[in-house]
Amino acid sequence: MLPQGELAGKYINGFHIIRMIGQGSFADVYLIEYQNAPYAMKIMRPSNETEIRRRFDQEATTLHQLNHAHIVKAYERGIWNNRPFYIMQYAENGSLIHLFKQGEAFELEQIINFICPIGDALEYIHQYGIIHRDVKPHNCLITSDWNMLLSDFGLMAVHPYPKEQIPLGTPAYMAPEQIRHNATPASDQYALAVIAYEFLTGHKAFIADTPMGYLEKHTKDIVRPFASFGVFNIQEVETVIIQGLAKDPAKRFPSVGEFMQALRQAAVRYSRITEEITLPLITEGHEIVTGNGATTLPQKRIRFNGYMEEKDYQKALTLCEEILHSAPLDLELHLQKGFLLQELTRYEEALEVFTYILKLNPRHIEAALYKSALLSDLGYITKAMLTVNTVLQYSPDNTNARYLREEL
């Protein structure tokens, strides 16, 4: 948890400093209030180093000049006690790093909503000869209406890109050529691919104990395949991300824009495939043959419906799992299994079922609503909001989703 910060409670040029919300290598970020509206203030720490002052001024000037829906907006600038500062847009929902939890993968549709806006912002700045050099989840902000914003341009470079004496960036997200002091636009693409990999697999691309350990792994090691983390069925998406992670920048996509285009197209094709396989594998009239005159599937479904009416949820769950063994792609039955697990207070298992349904069909509205409500009940408000917002993208007039978002 961040400290309140030395400036908390003070007034600077009419801005009321509330508390510290972020720390960088040479500046702090505070939540401030001005005319009853929230903003953020980035203020340089006391320093006599000319290069630090130059970088801060360059960042403030550049942000003020840039105009893109997915880049944080900068407003007023000033100096307080010989410390330059600037006022910028406040992102109420923090950053992507607050959503990442080791071992927890996100649905593909959510990742597209996270990654592609940031990619669009990078493509925009690259067209102006700017590279970010510090793309990471911490610098991908989320506003109150879940718009993504690229922030923190403190390590940016402008063409012709300088060859730094030391590698600049965050070791866990640095491309091999950036480590060798030769950052290019392709380096930002690599960092974005690292983020996509981590959120799709639920695991860090590389793990090391020291910055040098990270640098060595990015230079020499290959990331593990998605399947090793239990992530299947999105091979084309994986192929796109692996290309973005190529050690040789010449083997990545020619631009971040083309990287995003390939990622979006792979995601669309994945959605079409999963929609085509969501029909039940075994139809209502099909018989299960066991060799000893076993019950037909319709008879089992009748018994299942009887248990549901009697609210004998344990028996219903047992029979539901038995039927699913013969009809593994019956998503409606999976939905009922999730409901039963929830009624039996086996909440984590229920979440797994709803997540499984959404992996097969990201547009399954009922599964998304069940999952969102359960996440909310368990206190995962941010993830609940992400899920319900995905529903509203596909079904803007869905009253249940709108009500749930208002409740959140």
N, C-alpha and C positions, 0 to 999 in steps of 0.2 A: 504494500500500500504506500502511495506517495505521501510525503509530509504535506502539511498545509502550505508551506512555503513562506519565506521571509517577508514576502509582500502581501500576504493575505490580510485583508481588512483595510489596506491603504487605499487612498484615492490618487490616481495618477492622471493628470490632464482631464479630470472629470470622470474617469473610468473607475468604477468600484471593483477592486480586486477581491474575488471570493475565495478561491483556493487553487493550488497547483494541480494541473491535470496531465502534465507531461514534462519530460526532461530529455534534452538532447545533449550532444557532446559539448556545445558551448552556449546553450540558451535554455531557458525554462518557458513552459507554456502554462498560462493561468486562465481559469474561467473568470470572466469579468461581467459586469452588468452596466449597461448604459441605457438610460431612458426606458427602464423596465424590460429590456431585451438582453438575452445572453449573447456574448461574443467570446472570442478567445484572444489572448494577448501573448505574443511571443516576444520575450525580452532577453537580450544578451546578458550573460553573467559579467561581472566586473573583469575586465581584461585590458592589458596594454598591447596585446599582440595585433599588429597591423593586419595580418592575414585573416585572423578571425573576424575582425571588424569588416574587412573587405567582403568576406563570404556572406556575412549577415546582411550587409547592404545590398549585395547582388541578389540574394534570395528575396528580400523585400521588394526590390525594384522589379524583378522578373515576375513575381506573383501578381503584382499590381498591373502588369502589362498583359498577362495571359488572360484569356477569356474562353473558358470551356466548362461545360456542365459538370464535368467530373474532376475538376481541379479546384482545390479550396480557394475561396475568394479572399483577397487582401484588401483592406480599406485604408484607414488612416495610419500615418507613420509619425514617430516622434522620438524625442530623447529625454530621458529622465536620469539625473545624476550621472551624466556621461555614459549612460547605457541606452543604446538605440532599441526601439521596440516597434512593432506594428500590430495592428488590430486585424483579425481575420474571422472568417466564418466559423461558428461553433458547431461541432458534430455531436449531437446529444447522445448518440448510441455508441460512442467510443470508436474503437478500431477493430479490424479483423482479428488481431491477436487475442482479444477478449473472447472470441468465439471458438478459438482452437482449443481442443482438448485431446491430448495424446490418446490414440486408440479409437477415436470417434470420427468416422468419415461422414461427410455431408453428401446430400443427393446432388446428382449432376446438375439439375436445373438451378439449384442454389449456387453452385460453383460458377456457373455461367453468369449468373446475376452479380456475383462478386468480382470475377476476374475480368470479364469483357469491358465493363466501363473503365476500369483502371488501364486496360490495354488501349482503349480508345484515347484516353488522356495521354498515354505515352506516345502513341502515334502522332498526336497533335504536337507535342513539344519537340519530337524528333524532326518534324517538318521545319521547325525554326532553328534547327541545329543545336538543340539542348538535350543533354542526357541527364538522367536523374541520379544514377549511381547509388541509390539507397532504397530501392524498391523492396519492401518487406511488409508483412501484415500490420506492423505498428504504424506504418505511414499510409495505410488504406483506411480512411475514416468513413463512418456511417452516420448519416444525418437522421433526424427524427422521422422522415418519410422514407428511410432506407435507400437513399441515394448514396452511391459510392463517390468518395473524393480522394484524389491523390494529394498528399501533403508533404511537408518537410523537404524543401529544395536546398537545404544547407550544404549538400555535397555535390550539387549540380555542376556541370561543366558545359561550356559553350564552344562550338566548333570555331577554329581548329582545336581539337581536344588535347589538353596538355598531358605530358607524361609525368605523373607525380613521382616524387622521390620515394614515397611510401604508398602502399595500396590503400585507397580510401573506400569505405563501405562497411557493411555489416557482414562478417565472415560467413555466417550461415547461409547467405544469399548471394555471395559474390561469384561471378563467372570466372573461369580460369584466366581469361585475358585481362580481366580487371585486377586479378591478383598479381598479374605480371605488369601492372601499371599502364595497361593499354585499353582502358574502357572505351566502348563504342555503343551505339544504339542497341546492338545485339546483346550487350551485357544486361540492359534493362529487360530484354526479352527473356533471357536466362533466369533472372531473378523472379519474374512473373511466372515462369514455368515451374520454378521451385515451389511457389505458393500454391499453384494449382495442384501439383503433386501431393503436397502435404494435406490439403483439405479433402482431396478425393480419396486418399488412402487412410487418413487419420494418423499418419506417422511422418516424422521429420525425414526429409530427403537424406540427410547425413547427420550423424550425432558424433560430437567430439567434446573433449574436456577443455580444450584450449583453442584460442583463435587460430593458432598455427595448425592445430589438428584439423579444423574445418577447411583451411586453405589447402591442405594436402589432399583431403578427401575430394574436394571439388575439382582438383587438378587430375587426380588419378583414379578415383573410384567410380563405379557405375551404380546408379540407383537400383533398388530391388524392384522386380516386376509387381504390378498391382495384385496379381493372383496370390503372391506370398502373404498379402494382408487380407485375403478373402474377398477381394474386389474383382468381380467377374463381369462379363457381358458388355464392357465398354472398351473393347480392344482398340477400336478406331480412335477413340478419344485418347487412350493411353499412347498410341503411336504418335499423335500430334504433340502431346506433352513431351515425350521422349525426344522428339526432334528439337523442340525448344530447349532441351537440356543438353544438346550436343556439346562436347568439349570444344570442338572447332567451331568458332562463330560462323564460318562460311557454310557449315552444314545445317545451321538453323534456318528459319524462314527468312526470306529477304528483308522483311520488316515486321514489326509488331502487328501492324494492321493485317498482314497476310496470316500471321499466327492466329489472330483472333478470328479471322474469317474461316480458317480451317477448323478451329475449335468449335465455332458455332455450327458449321456444316456437319461435323461429326456428331454433335449433340442432337441435331435435328434428325439425322439418320437413325441414331440410337432410339429416339422417341418413336419414330415410325415403326421400327422393328418391334419394340416392346408393345406397342398398341396392337400389332398384328398377332401377337402370341398370347393375348390376355383371355381368349376364349377358353372355357373349360376343356381340359383334355378329354374328359369322359362325359358324354351327354347324359341328360336325365334318364333316358331309357336303356342305358348300357348296363349289362350284367357283369358283376364281378365273379369270375369263375375260380373256385377254390378247390374243386375236386370232391367236395363232400356235401354238395347241396347247400352251399353257403347263401346267405342273404344277398339279394340284389342291391345294387346301389340305391335305386328308388326307395326300397324298403328301409334302408339305413337312414336315408334322408327323412323319411316319415318319422322314424324313431327319434332322430335328432330334433325335428321340429316339436315333437311331443315333450322332450326334455326341456327345450327352450320355453315352451308354454308353462311347464311346471316349475320353471326357474331352478331346475336341478342342474346347475351350471357345471359341476364337476363331471357328471355323466355325459353332459352335452359336449364338454371339451374332449373327453376321452374318445367319443364317437366321431367328433369333428376331425381329430387327428388321424383316426382310422380311415375316414373317407378321403382325407387329403393325401394319404399314402397312395391311393389309386388315382386321385385327381389333383396332382401337385400344382397345377397352374390355374385352379379355380380361385380367382382373386376374391370373389364374394365370400367364399367359404373361409379364406384366410382372414378376411375382414371380421367375420363372425368369431373366428378364433381369437383375434385381438380383443374383441369386445368381451369374450368370456374370460380371458386372462385378466383383463382389467377388473371385471366383476369379482374375480377371485383374489384381488389385490396383488396379483403378480405383475406389477407395473412395468418393470424393466423388460420382462418377456413380451408384454403387450407392445411396448415401444419397438422392440425388434421386429415384431410381426408387421406393424404399420410401416416401418422403414423398408422391410422386404417388399411389401406391395408397391411402394413408391419407387423402388429400384426397378421393378418390372414395368411399372407404368407410372411415370412421374406426374401424370395428369389425373390420377385417381383421386377425385375430390373428397370422397367420404373418408378414405384412409388419411388424407392430409388433415382433414378437420378433426378426426379422432386423435391423430398424433399431436396436433397443435393444442387441443384441449388438455390432453394428458400431460404434455410438457408444461403447460401453464399450471396444472394442479401440482406438479412435482417441483415447481419453482424455477423452471428453466424458461424464464419469460422471453429472453432474447431469441432463443431458438424457436419458441412458440410463435413469436412474431414473424420470424423468417418464413416459417411454414405457412402461416395463414396468408402472408403476402404473396407467396407463390400461387396459392389458390386463387387469389384475386386477380392475378395476371391472366389466368385461364378463364376465370368466371367472375368478371368485375361486379356483376349484380347479385352474387351469391349472398343472400341475407344472413345466413349462418356465419359466413366468414367475416362479413362486415360487423356483425354483432360481437363476434369473438375478438376482432381487432380493437373495437371500442372498449371491451372489457379489459384487454391487456394494457 
